[in-house]
Amino acid sequence: ATVNFVTFDGEQVEAPLVEGQSLMQVAIDNAVPGIDGDCGGEAACGTCHVVVDQQWAGRCSEPADAEEQMLEMNPDRQATSRLSCQIALSDDLGGLTVHLPEFQF
Ligand code: FES
């Protein structure tokens, strides 16, 4: 299974879904451009922001409190914004598609 990242320029980048890893980790391991992950996955930096594709909006978990607080500070936040380090990958997320913001803050 794979996960798909769509860059701000519209380029599609596919990466293997590794069960148990976070979406941020998979992005870093596959050198997906546009995800920084400065805090290493602690929901503390906000530089792993992604916007979940509408088709997947209902299939990801809701942000937990720490994540919600980081998202609130992000001026680019959209309805389906998530911190990718807080999306734990499981097999049922095969094909998950997220969009990358223009900038990470
Ligand atoms: Fe820092 Fe996700 S890596 S909030």
Backbone and ligand atoms as CSV (ligand in chain L), in Angstrom:
chain,resi,resn,atom,element,x,y,z
A,1,ALA,N,N,0.843,-1.196,0.000
A,1,ALA,CA,C,0.000,0.000,0.000
A,1,ALA,C,C,0.875,1.241,0.000
A,2,THR,N,N,0.312,2.309,-0.469
A,2,THR,CA,C,1.075,3.557,-0.532
A,2,THR,C,C,0.247,4.697,0.042
A,3,VAL,N,N,0.942,5.791,0.330
A,3,VAL,CA,C,0.281,7.043,0.671
A,3,VAL,C,C,0.747,8.073,-0.357
A,4,ASN,N,N,-0.072,9.075,-0.574
A,4,ASN,CA,C,0.206,10.040,-1.633
A,4,ASN,C,C,0.260,11.454,-1.083
A,5,PHE,N,N,1.294,12.149,-1.476
A,5,PHE,CA,C,1.452,13.549,-1.113
A,5,PHE,C,C,1.310,14.372,-2.389
A,6,VAL,N,N,0.540,15.436,-2.313
A,6,VAL,CA,C,0.418,16.345,-3.456
A,6,VAL,C,C,1.060,17.662,-3.040
A,7,THR,N,N,2.127,18.031,-3.730
A,7,THR,CA,C,2.851,19.247,-3.354
A,7,THR,C,C,2.027,20.472,-3.718
A,8,PHE,N,N,2.457,21.615,-3.188
A,8,PHE,CA,C,1.733,22.856,-3.462
A,8,PHE,C,C,1.701,23.151,-4.960
A,9,ASP,N,N,2.707,22.683,-5.681
A,9,ASP,CA,C,2.765,22.889,-7.140
A,9,ASP,C,C,1.963,21.848,-7.908
A,10,GLY,N,N,1.349,20.904,-7.189
A,10,GLY,CA,C,0.525,19.909,-7.859
A,10,GLY,C,C,1.250,18.638,-8.239
A,11,GLU,N,N,2.489,18.499,-7.793
A,11,GLU,CA,C,3.241,17.282,-8.080
A,11,GLU,C,C,2.829,16.177,-7.119
A,12,GLN,N,N,2.636,14.966,-7.651
A,12,GLN,CA,C,2.262,13.831,-6.808
A,12,GLN,C,C,3.499,13.067,-6.393
A,13,VAL,N,N,3.611,12.796,-5.110
A,13,VAL,CA,C,4.731,12.001,-4.607
A,13,VAL,C,C,4.143,10.835,-3.827
A,14,GLU,N,N,4.515,9.626,-4.254
A,14,GLU,CA,C,3.988,8.431,-3.615
A,14,GLU,C,C,5.043,7.870,-2.665
A,15,ALA,N,N,4.617,7.349,-1.544
A,15,ALA,CA,C,5.552,6.734,-0.607
A,15,ALA,C,C,4.914,5.472,-0.049
A,16,PRO,N,N,5.735,4.482,0.309
A,16,PRO,CA,C,5.167,3.247,0.863
A,16,PRO,C,C,4.520,3.480,2.221
A,17,LEU,N,N,3.385,2.867,2.440
A,17,LEU,CA,C,2.720,2.937,3.751
A,17,LEU,C,C,3.423,1.956,4.681
A,18,VAL,N,N,3.975,2.460,5.772
A,18,VAL,CA,C,4.610,1.588,6.759
A,18,VAL,C,C,3.724,1.577,7.987
A,19,GLU,N,N,3.095,0.436,8.239
A,19,GLU,CA,C,2.164,0.346,9.341
A,19,GLU,C,C,2.860,0.656,10.660
A,20,GLY,N,N,2.208,1.452,11.481
A,20,GLY,CA,C,2.762,1.791,12.780
A,20,GLY,C,C,3.597,3.053,12.784
A,21,GLN,N,N,4.028,3.492,11.609
A,21,GLN,CA,C,4.765,4.758,11.547
A,21,GLN,C,C,3.789,5.897,11.360
A,22,SER,N,N,4.281,7.106,11.652
A,22,SER,CA,C,3.442,8.266,11.396
A,22,SER,C,C,3.616,8.684,9.934
A,23,LEU,N,N,2.638,9.424,9.461
A,23,LEU,CA,C,2.720,9.935,8.087
A,23,LEU,C,C,3.939,10.852,7.933
A,24,MET,N,N,4.243,11.620,8.979
A,24,MET,CA,C,5.428,12.491,8.942
A,24,MET,C,C,6.692,11.662,8.751
A,25,GLN,N,N,6.821,10.566,9.494
A,25,GLN,CA,C,8.029,9.734,9.403
A,25,GLN,C,C,8.206,9.189,7.992
A,26,VAL,N,N,7.113,8.725,7.415
A,26,VAL,CA,C,7.180,8.195,6.058
A,26,VAL,C,C,7.607,9.298,5.083
A,27,ALA,N,N,7.084,10.506,5.294
A,27,ALA,CA,C,7.452,11.620,4.413
A,27,ALA,C,C,8.945,11.920,4.528
A,28,ILE,N,N,9.451,11.965,5.755
A,28,ILE,CA,C,10.878,12.250,5.961
A,28,ILE,C,C,11.730,11.138,5.345
A,29,ASP,N,N,11.364,9.897,5.610
A,29,ASP,CA,C,12.160,8.770,5.123
A,29,ASP,C,C,12.205,8.722,3.605
A,30,ASN,N,N,11.200,9.269,2.960
A,30,ASN,CA,C,11.147,9.238,1.502
A,30,ASN,C,C,11.450,10.596,0.885
A,31,ALA,N,N,11.998,11.503,1.699
A,31,ALA,CA,C,12.417,12.821,1.217
A,31,ALA,C,C,11.299,13.548,0.475
A,32,VAL,N,N,10.089,13.418,1.004
A,32,VAL,CA,C,8.977,14.162,0.422
A,32,VAL,C,C,9.217,15.652,0.708
A,33,PRO,N,N,9.214,16.479,-0.335
A,33,PRO,CA,C,9.480,17.904,-0.094
A,33,PRO,C,C,8.295,18.565,0.590
A,34,GLY,N,N,8.587,19.533,1.469
A,34,GLY,CA,C,7.496,20.318,2.032
A,34,GLY,C,C,7.030,19.884,3.404
A,35,ILE,N,N,7.684,18.875,3.980
A,35,ILE,CA,C,7.376,18.483,5.357
A,35,ILE,C,C,8.676,18.533,6.139
A,36,ASP,N,N,8.684,19.340,7.202
A,36,ASP,CA,C,9.925,19.508,7.955
A,36,ASP,C,C,9.995,18.591,9.168
A,37,GLY,N,N,8.966,18.593,9.980
A,37,GLY,CA,C,8.963,17.710,11.153
A,37,GLY,C,C,10.035,18.060,12.161
A,38,ASP,N,N,10.194,19.341,12.442
A,38,ASP,CA,C,11.304,19.810,13.280
A,38,ASP,C,C,11.314,19.236,14.691
A,39,CYS,N,N,10.160,18.946,15.267
A,39,CYS,CA,C,10.147,18.487,16.663
A,39,CYS,C,C,10.241,16.974,16.768
A,40,GLY,N,N,10.323,16.293,15.651
A,40,GLY,CA,C,10.471,14.839,15.696
A,40,GLY,C,C,9.194,14.096,16.004
A,41,GLY,N,N,8.067,14.778,15.894
A,41,GLY,CA,C,6.798,14.070,16.028
A,41,GLY,C,C,6.081,14.269,17.342
A,42,GLU,N,N,6.380,15.370,18.026
A,42,GLU,CA,C,5.790,15.608,19.347
A,42,GLU,C,C,4.556,16.510,19.309
A,43,ALA,N,N,4.053,16.827,18.147
A,43,ALA,CA,C,2.939,17.787,18.012
A,43,ALA,C,C,3.299,19.131,18.623
A,44,ALA,N,N,4.582,19.505,18.539
A,44,ALA,CA,C,5.055,20.714,19.209
A,44,ALA,C,C,5.620,21.766,18.263
A,45,CYS,N,N,5.795,21.441,16.989
A,45,CYS,CA,C,6.420,22.430,16.097
A,45,CYS,C,C,5.468,22.899,14.995
A,46,GLY,N,N,4.563,22.044,14.596
A,46,GLY,CA,C,3.611,22.422,13.555
A,46,GLY,C,C,4.179,22.419,12.149
A,47,THR,N,N,5.432,21.966,11.967
A,47,THR,CA,C,6.047,22.017,10.632
A,47,THR,C,C,5.820,20.745,9.819
A,48,CYS,N,N,4.851,19.971,10.235
A,48,CYS,CA,C,4.507,18.772,9.464
A,48,CYS,C,C,3.048,18.864,9.008
A,49,HIS,N,N,2.565,20.102,8.903
A,49,HIS,CA,C,1.169,20.367,8.530
A,49,HIS,C,C,0.831,19.787,7.150
A,50,VAL,N,N,-0.277,19.095,7.071
A,50,VAL,CA,C,-0.821,18.647,5.786
A,50,VAL,C,C,-2.330,18.891,5.796
A,51,VAL,N,N,-2.896,18.946,4.614
A,51,VAL,CA,C,-4.349,19.063,4.488
A,51,VAL,C,C,-4.848,17.755,3.877
A,52,VAL,N,N,-5.630,17.031,4.648
A,52,VAL,CA,C,-6.130,15.732,4.202
A,52,VAL,C,C,-7.102,15.938,3.050
A,53,ASP,N,N,-6.949,15.134,2.005
A,53,ASP,CA,C,-7.833,15.210,0.850
A,53,ASP,C,C,-9.282,14.989,1.271
A,54,GLN,N,N,-10.188,15.711,0.644
A,54,GLN,CA,C,-11.611,15.621,0.995
A,54,GLN,C,C,-12.106,14.171,1.055
A,55,GLN,N,N,-11.657,13.357,0.131
A,55,GLN,CA,C,-12.125,11.970,0.071
A,55,GLN,C,C,-11.742,11.171,1.307
A,56,TRP,N,N,-10.728,11.666,2.009
A,56,TRP,CA,C,-10.222,10.942,3.172
A,56,TRP,C,C,-10.601,11.623,4.474
A,57,ALA,N,N,-11.309,12.718,4.347
A,57,ALA,CA,C,-11.562,13.562,5.519
A,57,ALA,C,C,-12.203,12.774,6.663
A,58,GLY,N,N,-13.173,11.939,6.367
A,58,GLY,CA,C,-13.877,11.236,7.423
A,58,GLY,C,C,-13.162,9.992,7.923
A,59,ARG,N,N,-12.032,9.668,7.304
A,59,ARG,CA,C,-11.403,8.373,7.613
A,59,ARG,C,C,-10.157,8.507,8.466
A,60,CYS,N,N,-9.768,9.741,8.727
A,60,CYS,CA,C,-8.659,9.962,9.662
A,60,CYS,C,C,-9.246,10.303,11.022
A,61,SER,N,N,-8.466,10.058,12.060
A,61,SER,CA,C,-8.918,10.394,13.407
A,61,SER,C,C,-9.006,11.912,13.570
A,62,GLU,N,N,-9.679,12.327,14.613
A,62,GLU,CA,C,-9.753,13.759,14.937
A,62,GLU,C,C,-8.470,14.170,15.653
A,63,PRO,N,N,-8.051,15.441,15.493
A,63,PRO,CA,C,-6.855,15.893,16.209
A,63,PRO,C,C,-7.057,15.822,17.728
A,64,ALA,N,N,-6.033,15.385,18.428
A,64,ALA,CA,C,-6.053,15.414,19.899
A,64,ALA,C,C,-5.740,16.834,20.370
A,65,ASP,N,N,-5.838,17.074,21.679
A,65,ASP,CA,C,-5.730,18.445,22.211
A,65,ASP,C,C,-4.438,19.155,21.832
A,66,ALA,N,N,-3.294,18.503,21.993
A,66,ALA,CA,C,-2.003,19.156,21.713
A,66,ALA,C,C,-1.925,19.534,20.242
A,67,GLU,N,N,-2.387,18.630,19.395
A,67,GLU,CA,C,-2.377,18.895,17.960
A,67,GLU,C,C,-3.328,20.037,17.624
A,68,GLU,N,N,-4.497,20.000,18.215
A,68,GLU,CA,C,-5.493,21.038,17.969
A,68,GLU,C,C,-4.922,22.416,18.314
A,69,GLN,N,N,-4.192,22.499,19.409
A,69,GLN,CA,C,-3.614,23.781,19.817
A,69,GLN,C,C,-2.591,24.281,18.809
A,70,MET,N,N,-1.776,23.375,18.269
A,70,MET,CA,C,-0.803,23.782,17.250
A,70,MET,C,C,-1.530,24.241,15.985
A,71,LEU,N,N,-2.544,23.517,15.601
A,71,LEU,CA,C,-3.269,23.861,14.373
A,71,LEU,C,C,-3.938,25.222,14.496
A,72,GLU,N,N,-4.422,25.528,15.682
A,72,GLU,CA,C,-5.088,26.822,15.875
A,72,GLU,C,C,-4.158,27.994,15.597
A,73,MET,N,N,-2.872,27.786,15.790
A,73,MET,CA,C,-1.905,28.868,15.573
A,73,MET,C,C,-1.507,29.013,14.108
A,74,ASN,N,N,-1.947,28.086,13.284
A,74,ASN,CA,C,-1.484,28.085,11.893
A,74,ASN,C,C,-2.417,28.896,11.003
A,75,PRO,N,N,-1.911,29.976,10.396
A,75,PRO,CA,C,-2.764,30.819,9.555
A,75,PRO,C,C,-3.249,30.107,8.287
A,76,ASP,N,N,-2.594,29.023,7.909
A,76,ASP,CA,C,-2.986,28.282,6.707
A,76,ASP,C,C,-3.961,27.153,7.009
A,77,ARG,N,N,-4.403,27.079,8.237
A,77,ARG,CA,C,-5.239,25.949,8.624
A,77,ARG,C,C,-6.491,25.849,7.752
A,78,GLN,N,N,-6.813,24.636,7.360
A,78,GLN,CA,C,-8.057,24.379,6.635
A,78,GLN,C,C,-8.869,23.336,7.394
A,79,ALA,N,N,-10.086,23.115,6.904
A,79,ALA,CA,C,-11.017,22.263,7.655
A,79,ALA,C,C,-10.441,20.877,7.929
A,80,THR,N,N,-9.661,20.354,6.998
A,80,THR,CA,C,-9.138,19.000,7.173
A,80,THR,C,C,-7.640,19.005,7.493
A,81,SER,N,N,-7.136,20.125,7.999
A,81,SER,CA,C,-5.715,20.185,8.362
A,81,SER,C,C,-5.384,19.199,9.474
A,82,ARG,N,N,-4.210,18.611,9.374
A,82,ARG,CA,C,-3.685,17.734,10.424
A,82,ARG,C,C,-2.182,17.955,10.535
A,83,LEU,N,N,-1.646,17.562,11.670
A,83,LEU,CA,C,-0.198,17.436,11.785
A,83,LEU,C,C,0.122,16.000,11.393
A,84,SER,N,N,0.958,15.849,10.371
A,84,SER,CA,C,1.153,14.495,9.836
A,84,SER,C,C,1.846,13.573,10.830
A,85,CYS,N,N,2.533,14.141,11.826
A,85,CYS,CA,C,3.169,13.265,12.828
A,85,CYS,C,C,2.135,12.636,13.741
A,86,GLN,N,N,0.923,13.152,13.715
A,86,GLN,CA,C,-0.132,12.626,14.583
A,86,GLN,C,C,-1.087,11.712,13.818
A,87,ILE,N,N,-0.757,11.410,12.579
A,87,ILE,CA,C,-1.536,10.428,11.819
A,87,ILE,C,C,-0.761,9.115,11.843
A,88,ALA,N,N,-1.271,8.163,12.599
A,88,ALA,CA,C,-0.634,6.850,12.686
A,88,ALA,C,C,-1.133,5.997,11.530
A,89,LEU,N,N,-0.196,5.438,10.797
A,89,LEU,CA,C,-0.592,4.695,9.602
A,89,LEU,C,C,-0.992,3.267,9.942
A,90,SER,N,N,-2.093,2.856,9.356
A,90,SER,CA,C,-2.522,1.471,9.444
A,90,SER,C,C,-2.958,1.072,8.041
A,91,ASP,N,N,-3.115,-0.227,7.835
A,91,ASP,CA,C,-3.384,-0.718,6.478
A,91,ASP,C,C,-4.630,-0.110,5.855
A,92,ASP,N,N,-5.608,0.246,6.695
A,92,ASP,CA,C,-6.835,0.784,6.114
A,92,ASP,C,C,-6.657,2.206,5.598
A,93,LEU,N,N,-5.466,2.768,5.759
A,93,LEU,CA,C,-5.198,4.090,5.198
A,93,LEU,C,C,-4.436,3.995,3.867
A,94,GLY,N,N,-4.382,2.817,3.291
A,94,GLY,CA,C,-3.740,2.660,1.987
A,94,GLY,C,C,-4.399,3.577,0.962
A,95,GLY,N,N,-3.588,4.357,0.277
A,95,GLY,CA,C,-4.122,5.293,-0.708
A,95,GLY,C,C,-4.404,6.673,-0.144
A,96,LEU,N,N,-4.182,6.836,1.181
A,96,LEU,CA,C,-4.398,8.139,1.815
A,96,LEU,C,C,-3.698,9.238,1.010
A,97,THR,N,N,-4.420,10.304,0.757
A,97,THR,CA,C,-3.877,11.416,-0.017
A,97,THR,C,C,-3.955,12.689,0.811
A,98,VAL,N,N,-2.826,13.386,0.906
A,98,VAL,CA,C,-2.789,14.661,1.623
A,98,VAL,C,C,-2.139,15.718,0.743
A,99,HIS,N,N,-2.518,16.956,0.995
A,99,HIS,CA,C,-1.976,18.080,0.225
A,99,HIS,C,C,-1.025,18.865,1.117
A,100,LEU,N,N,0.063,19.312,0.525
A,100,LEU,CA,C,1.069,20.051,1.281
A,100,LEU,C,C,0.813,21.536,1.157
A,101,PRO,N,N,0.960,22.256,2.269
A,101,PRO,CA,C,0.779,23.711,2.215
A,101,PRO,C,C,1.980,24.361,1.518
A,102,GLU,N,N,1.817,25.619,1.162
A,102,GLU,CA,C,2.918,26.311,0.474
A,102,GLU,C,C,4.130,26.468,1.394
A,103,PHE,N,N,3.843,26.793,2.657
A,103,PHE,CA,C,4.926,26.984,3.622
A,103,PHE,C,C,4.631,26.199,4.897
A,104,GLN,N,N,5.679,25.804,5.593
A,104,GLN,CA,C,5.539,25.318,6.967
A,104,GLN,C,C,5.969,26.454,7.882
A,105,PHE,N,N,5.274,26.631,8.979
A,105,PHE,CA,C,5.624,27.718,9.882
A,105,PHE,C,C,6.482,27.222,11.033
L,1,FES,FE1,FE,6.482,18.638,14.972
L,1,FES,FE2,FE,4.623,17.153,13.781
L,1,FES,S1,S,6.749,16.974,13.632
L,1,FES,S2,S,4.349,18.843,15.076
